[in-house]
C-alpha cells in the first residue's frame, strides 16, 4: 500500500503498491504492522483509496473517518471501504485488528464457467454498509479467516495460491453478507423492502448526477414514490429525497476535498445546469458554501500535517 501524489492542493491518493517482491493482489496484516510500515503523520492524513479495504477491530477503540463521517469503532466493528472513498485514521494507537486490502480486479473470476462465476454473482460489495457491528462469535469467525489468509499470503506466489485466496475472500464476503442480512432481519426489515432499497441504492449510485427526483427512480423500479420512500425509510431511516441529496453532496465533497476542480465544473459533474443552483443546494444541505467547505477542509488538513 503506497501513496500516489496528485498535487499539493489535493488529498493524497493511496494505490495498491505492495512493498518488496510481494506479487499478490491481496494483502492481509495487522493494524500494528501498518503502523510500522507507514509514518504516523502520513497514516493520519486524509486519504483516497483505490482498492477495497476491510478493517476488523479486535481490541481497543478508535474513531475512523469514512467519507467525512466519523465512525466510532470498538471490538467487533467491521469497516468496509471501496475505491474512491475517503478515509482518515484517528490519532488513537492503543487499538488493533486485521486489515484486508485487495485490488478491484481480484474479484474477477479466472474463467467464465464453473463455481467462480456463480460465486461472483452472489457477492454485491456495494450492498454492504460502510460499518457493521459484529457479535463476539461473528467477529471471531472473521478474524480466524483473516488470520489464515495472512498465513497463506506468506507462501510463494502462484496461480493456485491466487485461487485459494480468491475463494477465501469470497467466503469472507459471503459471511459479511449473511451477517448484514441477519442484522436487517433483527431490525424487522423485510426481504421485499430490502430488495427494493438495494435496487434504489444501485440506481442512485449509477445515476445520481443525472436523476435528482424520486419519481425518476420510482418509475424504473416500478413502484410508487410513497412505496419507495417507505422502503428507504425502513432500511436507512431517511426519505428517498434525502438519500439522493446525500449522495450528490458526498460526490461534491469528494471533488472539493480531493481536487482543485473549479466549483462551476463540480456543479456540472453532479448534474446542475447553473453553478448558483448548486451552491444554494450545497449550502442548504451541508450548512456552508462549497468554497467554505473546501477552505475548511484544506485548513484542517494543513493543521494536521503541520
ROTOR-94041 format. One record per residue (C-alpha): x, y, z; residue number from 1. Coordinates in Angstrom, 3 decimals, decimal comma. Example, Ala and Ser with C-alpha at 12.3 -4.5 7.8 and 13.67 -1.06 7.14 Angstrom:
+----------+----------+----------+-----+
!       px !       py !       pz !   n !
+----------+----------+----------+-----+
!   12,300 !   -4,500 !    7,800 !   1 !
!   13,670 !   -1,060 !    7,140 !   2 !
+----------+----------+----------+-----+
***
This chain:
+----------+----------+----------+-----+
!       px !       py !       pz !   n !
+----------+----------+----------+-----+
!    0,000 !    0,000 !    0,000 !   1 !
!    1,592 !    3,254 !   -1,085 !   2 !
!    0,746 !    6,875 !   -1,783 !   3 !
!    0,322 !    8,323 !   -5,260 !   4 !
!    0,798 !   12,082 !   -5,258 !   5 !
!   -1,849 !   14,065 !   -7,150 !   6 !
!   -0,742 !   17,637 !   -6,497 !   7 !
!   -0,210 !   19,819 !   -3,456 !   8 !
!   -3,825 !   21,069 !   -3,425 !   9 !
!   -5,366 !   17,611 !   -3,460 !  10 !
!   -5,848 !   14,807 !   -0,993 !  11 !
!   -3,323 !   12,003 !   -1,336 !  12 !
!   -4,482 !    9,002 !   -3,352 !  13 !
!   -3,400 !    5,656 !   -1,963 !  14 !
!   -2,886 !    2,996 !   -4,591 !  15 !
!   -2,278 !   -0,704 !   -4,145 !  16 !
!    1,519 !   -0,773 !   -4,118 !  17 !
!    2,854 !   -3,736 !   -2,108 !  18 !
!    6,360 !   -3,382 !   -0,764 !  19 !
!    9,302 !   -5,501 !   -1,814 !  20 !
!    8,765 !   -8,533 !   -4,030 !  21 !
!    5,182 !   -9,177 !   -2,928 !  22 !
!    3,264 !  -10,305 !   -6,044 !  23 !
!   -0,274 !  -10,987 !   -4,832 !  24 !
!   -3,324 !   -8,789 !   -5,469 !  25 !
!   -4,453 !   -9,104 !   -1,857 !  26 !
!   -2,719 !   -8,331 !    1,438 !  27 !
!   -3,735 !   -9,260 !    4,978 !  28 !
!   -1,939 !   -7,881 !    8,027 !  29 !
!   -2,474 !   -6,446 !   11,496 !  30 !
!   -3,022 !   -2,743 !   12,095 !  31 !
!    0,096 !   -2,712 !   14,277 !  32 !
!    2,085 !   -3,800 !   11,213 !  33 !
!    0,558 !   -0,937 !    9,202 !  34 !
!    1,829 !    1,478 !   11,860 !  35 !
!    5,322 !    0,071 !   11,418 !  36 !
!    5,104 !    0,461 !    7,656 !  37 !
!    3,702 !    3,988 !    7,465 !  38 !
!    4,798 !    7,181 !    9,199 !  39 !
!    2,182 !    8,175 !   11,790 !  40 !
!    1,607 !   11,645 !   10,278 !  41 !
!    1,007 !   10,149 !    6,825 !  42 !
!   -1,261 !    7,489 !    8,262 !  43 !
!   -3,453 !   10,117 !    9,972 !  44 !
!   -3,677 !   12,317 !    6,859 !  45 !
!   -6,852 !   12,152 !    4,726 !  46 !
!   -6,545 !    9,517 !    2,015 !  47 !
!   -8,484 !    8,488 !   -1,057 !  48 !
!   -8,046 !    4,766 !   -1,535 !  49 !
!   -8,003 !    2,978 !   -4,888 !  50 !
!   -8,677 !   -0,527 !   -3,580 !  51 !
!  -11,148 !   -2,385 !   -1,387 !  52 !
!  -10,327 !   -2,399 !    2,308 !  53 !
!  -11,743 !   -4,344 !    5,238 !  54 !
!  -10,804 !   -3,451 !    8,810 !  55 !
!  -11,922 !   -5,724 !   11,633 !  56 !
!  -11,222 !   -4,195 !   15,062 !  57 !
!  -10,247 !   -6,814 !   17,630 !  58 !
!   -9,125 !   -4,757 !   20,628 !  59 !
!   -9,297 !   -1,164 !   21,827 !  60 !
!  -11,382 !    1,688 !   20,426 !  61 !
!  -10,796 !    4,341 !   17,791 !  62 !
!  -12,558 !    6,806 !   15,519 !  63 !
!  -12,154 !    6,182 !   11,798 !  64 !
!  -13,479 !    8,804 !    9,383 !  65 !
!  -15,159 !    7,479 !    6,230 !  66 !
!  -16,306 !    9,952 !    3,577 !  67 !
!  -16,175 !   12,837 !    6,080 !  68 !
!  -18,229 !   10,977 !    8,724 !  69 !
!  -16,546 !    9,762 !   11,950 !  70 !
!  -17,266 !    6,135 !   12,840 !  71 !
!  -16,616 !    5,053 !   16,418 !  72 !
!  -15,039 !    1,599 !   16,347 !  73 !
!  -14,788 !   -0,987 !   19,104 !  74 !
!  -14,039 !   -4,716 !   19,215 !  75 !
!  -16,277 !   -6,360 !   16,625 !  76 !
!  -16,563 !   -3,311 !   14,364 !  77 !
!  -16,089 !   -4,194 !   10,695 !  78 !
!  -15,357 !   -1,372 !    8,247 !  79 !
!  -15,854 !   -1,916 !    4,516 !  80 !
!  -14,291 !    0,742 !    2,269 !  81 !
!  -14,406 !    0,896 !   -1,502 !  82 !
!  -12,288 !    2,517 !   -4,232 !  83 !
!  -12,686 !    6,327 !   -4,399 !  84 !
!  -13,826 !    6,590 !   -0,787 !  85 !
!  -12,042 !    8,978 !    1,545 !  86 !
!  -10,769 !    7,771 !    4,891 !  87 !
!   -8,728 !    9,037 !    7,799 !  88 !
!   -7,218 !    7,064 !   10,646 !  89 !
!   -7,645 !    8,665 !   14,051 !  90 !
!   -4,860 !    9,611 !   16,441 !  91 !
!   -5,515 !    6,589 !   18,697 !  92 !
!   -2,762 !    3,965 !   18,725 !  93 !
!   -3,980 !    1,641 !   21,500 !  94 !
!   -6,203 !   -0,471 !   19,232 !  95 !
!   -5,528 !   -3,347 !   16,893 !  96 !
!   -7,246 !   -5,579 !   14,380 !  97 !
!   -6,946 !   -7,160 !   10,954 !  98 !
!   -6,891 !   -5,254 !    7,692 !  99 !
!   -7,521 !   -6,823 !    4,278 ! 100 !
!   -6,842 !   -4,862 !    1,097 ! 101 !
!   -7,310 !   -6,085 !   -2,462 ! 102 !
!   -7,423 !   -4,784 !   -6,000 ! 103 !
!  -10,905 !   -4,482 !   -7,555 ! 104 !
!   -9,891 !   -6,857 !  -10,348 ! 105 !
!   -9,031 !   -9,550 !   -7,800 ! 106 !
!  -12,745 !  -10,356 !   -7,589 ! 107 !
!  -12,962 !  -11,161 !  -11,293 ! 108 !
!  -13,103 !  -14,907 !  -11,931 ! 109 !
!  -10,186 !  -16,506 !  -13,749 ! 110 !
!  -12,641 !  -18,241 !  -16,098 ! 111 !
!  -16,230 !  -17,663 !  -17,099 ! 112 !
!  -17,593 !  -21,115 !  -16,328 ! 113 !
!  -17,994 !  -23,063 !  -13,121 ! 114 !
!  -18,174 !  -22,116 !   -9,475 ! 115 !
!  -16,208 !  -18,859 !   -9,501 ! 116 !
!  -18,667 !  -17,115 !  -11,828 ! 117 !
!  -21,589 !  -18,317 !   -9,731 ! 118 !
!  -19,881 !  -17,061 !   -6,591 ! 119 !
!  -19,187 !  -13,645 !   -8,069 ! 120 !
!  -22,877 !  -13,140 !   -8,753 ! 121 !
!  -23,726 !  -13,698 !   -5,087 ! 122 !
!  -21,342 !  -11,051 !   -3,708 ! 123 !
!  -22,559 !   -7,456 !   -4,023 ! 124 !
!  -19,938 !   -5,287 !   -2,346 ! 125 !
!  -21,926 !   -2,110 !   -2,913 ! 126 !
!  -24,831 !   -3,528 !   -0,889 ! 127 !
!  -22,692 !   -3,879 !    2,223 ! 128 !
!  -22,671 !   -0,899 !    4,636 ! 129 !
!  -19,522 !    1,037 !    5,489 ! 130 !
!  -19,684 !   -0,309 !    9,051 ! 131 !
!  -21,100 !   -3,411 !   10,724 ! 132 !
!  -21,055 !   -4,205 !   14,431 ! 133 !
!  -20,495 !   -7,942 !   14,822 ! 134 !
!  -21,171 !  -10,054 !   17,879 ! 135 !
!  -18,333 !  -11,999 !   19,507 ! 136 !
!  -18,863 !  -15,199 !   17,505 ! 137 !
!  -19,176 !  -13,353 !   14,194 ! 138 !
!  -16,049 !  -11,296 !   14,868 ! 139 !
!  -14,109 !  -14,417 !   15,854 ! 140 !
!  -15,157 !  -16,195 !   12,656 ! 141 !
!  -13,921 !  -13,287 !   10,533 ! 142 !
!  -10,692 !  -12,915 !   12,499 ! 143 !
!   -9,938 !  -16,633 !   12,089 ! 144 !
!  -10,438 !  -16,404 !    8,330 ! 145 !
!   -8,242 !  -13,321 !    8,079 ! 146 !
!   -5,538 !  -14,940 !   10,184 ! 147 !
!   -5,479 !  -17,991 !    7,891 ! 148 !
!   -5,367 !  -15,773 !    4,807 ! 149 !
!   -2,439 !  -13,907 !    6,375 ! 150 !
!   -0,576 !  -17,192 !    6,826 ! 151 !
!   -1,340 !  -18,233 !    3,262 ! 152 !
!   -0,038 !  -14,972 !    1,771 ! 153 !
!    3,374 !  -15,910 !    3,170 ! 154 !
!    3,516 !  -18,850 !    0,698 ! 155 !
!    5,302 !  -18,445 !   -2,650 ! 156 !
!    3,025 !  -16,699 !   -5,163 ! 157 !
!    1,380 !  -18,998 !   -7,713 ! 158 !
!   -1,881 !  -19,345 !   -9,636 ! 159 !
!   -3,031 !  -21,943 !   -7,099 ! 160 !
!   -2,383 !  -19,524 !   -4,246 ! 161 !
!   -4,322 !  -16,789 !   -6,060 ! 162 !
!   -7,240 !  -19,176 !   -6,466 ! 163 !
!   -7,096 !  -20,181 !   -2,799 ! 164 !
!   -7,074 !  -16,574 !   -1,615 ! 165 !
!   -9,881 !  -15,670 !   -4,010 ! 166 !
!  -12,048 !  -18,482 !   -2,609 ! 167 !
!  -11,206 !  -17,419 !    0,946 ! 168 !
!  -12,100 !  -13,813 !    0,141 ! 169 !
!  -15,436 !  -14,830 !   -1,358 ! 170 !
!  -16,181 !  -16,926 !    1,728 ! 171 !
!  -15,345 !  -13,949 !    3,951 ! 172 !
!  -17,551 !  -11,592 !    1,930 ! 173 !
!  -20,408 !  -14,085 !    1,913 ! 174 !
!  -20,175 !  -14,246 !    5,698 ! 175 !
!  -20,476 !  -10,457 !    5,802 ! 176 !
!  -23,494 !  -10,623 !    3,526 ! 177 !
!  -25,118 !  -13,166 !    5,846 ! 178 !
!  -24,290 !  -11,133 !    8,963 ! 179 !
!  -25,717 !   -7,998 !    7,348 ! 180 !
!  -28,881 !   -9,868 !    6,357 ! 181 !
!  -29,315 !  -11,158 !    9,894 ! 182 !
!  -28,888 !   -7,636 !   11,256 ! 183 !
!  -31,555 !   -6,322 !    8,872 ! 184 !
!  -33,877 !   -9,161 !    9,926 ! 185 !
!  -33,380 !   -8,234 !   13,597 ! 186 !
!  -34,377 !   -4,671 !   12,734 ! 187 !
!  -37,547 !   -6,003 !   11,107 ! 188 !
!  -36,631 !   -5,090 !    7,542 ! 189 !
!  -38,482 !   -7,466 !    5,200 ! 190 !
!  -36,843 !   -9,143 !    2,231 ! 191 !
!  -39,069 !   -7,270 !   -0,230 ! 192 !
!  -38,268 !   -3,925 !    1,398 ! 193 !
!  -34,538 !   -4,632 !    1,396 ! 194 !
!  -34,630 !   -5,762 !   -2,237 ! 195 !
!  -36,415 !   -2,575 !   -3,275 ! 196 !
!  -33,955 !   -0,419 !   -1,349 ! 197 !
!  -30,960 !   -2,193 !   -2,873 ! 198 !
!  -32,323 !   -1,579 !   -6,377 ! 199 !
!  -32,787 !    2,082 !   -5,494 ! 200 !
!  -29,310 !    2,306 !   -3,958 ! 201 !
!  -27,701 !    0,838 !   -7,085 ! 202 !
!  -29,666 !    3,174 !   -9,353 ! 203 !
!  -28,657 !    6,185 !   -7,268 ! 204 !
!  -25,004 !    5,173 !   -7,423 ! 205 !
!  -25,179 !    4,957 !  -11,201 ! 206 !
!  -27,431 !    7,920 !  -11,959 ! 207 !
!  -27,285 !   10,499 !   -9,155 ! 208 !
!  -25,627 !   13,074 !  -11,407 ! 209 !
!  -28,493 !   12,863 !  -13,929 ! 210 !
!  -31,550 !   11,902 !  -11,860 ! 211 !
!  -32,320 !   14,211 !   -8,944 ! 212 !
!  -36,021 !   13,392 !   -8,500 ! 213 !
!  -37,531 !   10,474 !   -6,567 ! 214 !
!  -40,025 !    9,973 !   -9,412 ! 215 !
!  -37,199 !    9,066 !  -11,806 ! 216 !
!  -36,169 !    6,140 !   -9,620 ! 217 !
!  -39,690 !    5,003 !   -8,730 ! 218 !
!  -40,559 !    4,772 !  -12,439 ! 219 !
!  -37,606 !    2,494 !  -13,223 ! 220 !
!  -38,144 !    0,333 !  -10,126 ! 221 !
!  -41,857 !    0,069 !  -10,932 ! 222 !
!  -43,374 !    1,342 !   -7,704 ! 223 !
!  -44,970 !    4,491 !   -6,361 ! 224 !
!  -42,918 !    7,257 !   -4,781 ! 225 !
!  -44,696 !    6,520 !   -1,499 ! 226 !
!  -43,656 !    2,843 !   -1,594 ! 227 !
!  -40,082 !    3,771 !   -2,459 ! 228 !
!  -39,927 !    6,292 !    0,383 ! 229 !
!  -41,214 !    3,654 !    2,793 ! 230 !
!  -38,559 !    1,154 !    1,692 ! 231 !
!  -35,743 !    3,683 !    2,046 ! 232 !
!  -37,022 !    4,936 !    5,401 ! 233 !
!  -37,398 !    1,411 !    6,805 ! 234 !
!  -33,873 !    0,474 !    5,713 ! 235 !
!  -31,750 !    3,564 !    6,404 ! 236 !
!  -34,067 !    5,906 !    8,297 ! 237 !
!  -34,340 !    8,710 !    5,746 ! 238 !
!  -36,523 !    9,641 !    2,794 ! 239 !
!  -35,551 !    8,788 !   -0,767 ! 240 !
!  -35,127 !   12,509 !   -1,500 ! 241 !
!  -32,657 !   12,915 !    1,371 ! 242 !
!  -30,774 !    9,777 !    0,251 ! 243 !
!  -30,361 !   11,189 !   -3,266 ! 244 !
!  -29,290 !   14,593 !   -1,933 ! 245 !
!  -26,770 !   12,932 !    0,401 ! 246 !
!  -25,160 !   11,061 !   -2,492 ! 247 !
!  -24,948 !   14,229 !   -4,606 ! 248 !
!  -23,362 !   16,113 !   -1,713 ! 249 !
!  -20,942 !   13,288 !   -0,999 ! 250 !
!  -19,664 !   13,436 !   -4,569 ! 251 !
!  -19,394 !   17,221 !   -4,356 ! 252 !
!  -17,464 !   16,954 !   -1,073 ! 253 !
!  -15,091 !   14,404 !   -2,588 ! 254 !
!  -14,379 !   16,647 !   -5,563 ! 255 !
!  -13,967 !   19,714 !   -3,360 ! 256 !
!  -11,608 !   17,939 !   -0,958 ! 257 !
!   -9,752 !   15,671 !   -3,397 ! 258 !
!   -9,216 !   18,009 !   -6,338 ! 259 !
!   -8,597 !   21,605 !   -7,336 ! 260 !
!  -11,503 !   21,424 !   -9,803 ! 261 !
!  -13,384 !   24,756 !  -10,156 ! 262 !
!  -16,743 !   24,894 !   -8,413 ! 263 !
!  -18,508 !   25,540 !  -11,731 ! 264 !
!  -17,108 !   22,304 !  -13,141 ! 265 !
!  -18,044 !   20,402 !   -9,981 ! 266 !
!  -21,566 !   21,761 !  -10,436 ! 267 !
!  -21,641 !   20,212 !  -13,918 ! 268 !
!  -20,236 !   16,916 !  -12,600 ! 269 !
!  -23,082 !   16,464 !  -10,124 ! 270 !
!  -25,824 !   17,458 !  -12,566 ! 271 !
!  -26,603 !   21,147 !  -12,098 ! 272 !
!  -27,160 !   23,420 !  -15,103 ! 273 !
!  -26,255 !   26,522 !  -13,124 ! 274 !
!  -23,477 !   26,827 !  -10,554 ! 275 !
!  -25,624 !   29,207 !   -8,497 ! 276 !
!  -28,261 !   26,487 !   -8,063 ! 277 !
!  -25,576 !   24,024 !   -6,982 ! 278 !
!  -24,177 !   26,499 !   -4,436 ! 279 !
!  -27,667 !   27,071 !   -2,972 ! 280 !
!  -28,301 !   23,314 !   -2,838 ! 281 !
!  -24,940 !   22,555 !   -1,193 ! 282 !
!  -25,295 !   25,347 !    1,351 ! 283 !
!  -28,820 !   24,224 !    2,282 ! 284 !
!  -27,797 !   20,578 !    2,717 ! 285 !
!  -24,306 !   20,950 !    4,214 ! 286 !
!  -24,613 !   24,262 !    6,060 ! 287 !
!  -21,810 !   26,107 !    4,294 ! 288 !
!  -20,893 !   27,108 !    0,759 ! 289 !
!  -18,731 !   24,835 !   -1,446 ! 290 !
!  -15,886 !   27,356 !   -1,213 ! 291 !
!  -16,099 !   27,466 !    2,575 ! 292 !
!  -16,127 !   23,655 !    2,743 ! 293 !
!  -13,021 !   23,450 !    0,582 ! 294 !
!  -11,208 !   26,059 !    2,676 ! 295 !
!  -12,230 !   24,433 !    5,976 ! 296 !
!  -11,133 !   21,015 !    4,807 ! 297 !
!   -7,828 !   22,314 !    3,422 ! 298 !
!   -7,213 !   24,252 !    6,645 ! 299 !
!   -7,866 !   21,278 !    8,900 ! 300 !
!   -5,628 !   19,103 !    6,717 ! 301 !
!   -2,773 !   21,590 !    6,910 ! 302 !
!   -3,225 !   21,767 !   10,681 ! 303 !
!   -2,889 !   18,000 !   10,974 ! 304 !
!    0,079 !   17,902 !    8,662 ! 305 !
!    1,850 !   20,789 !   10,378 ! 306 !
+----------+----------+----------+-----+
***
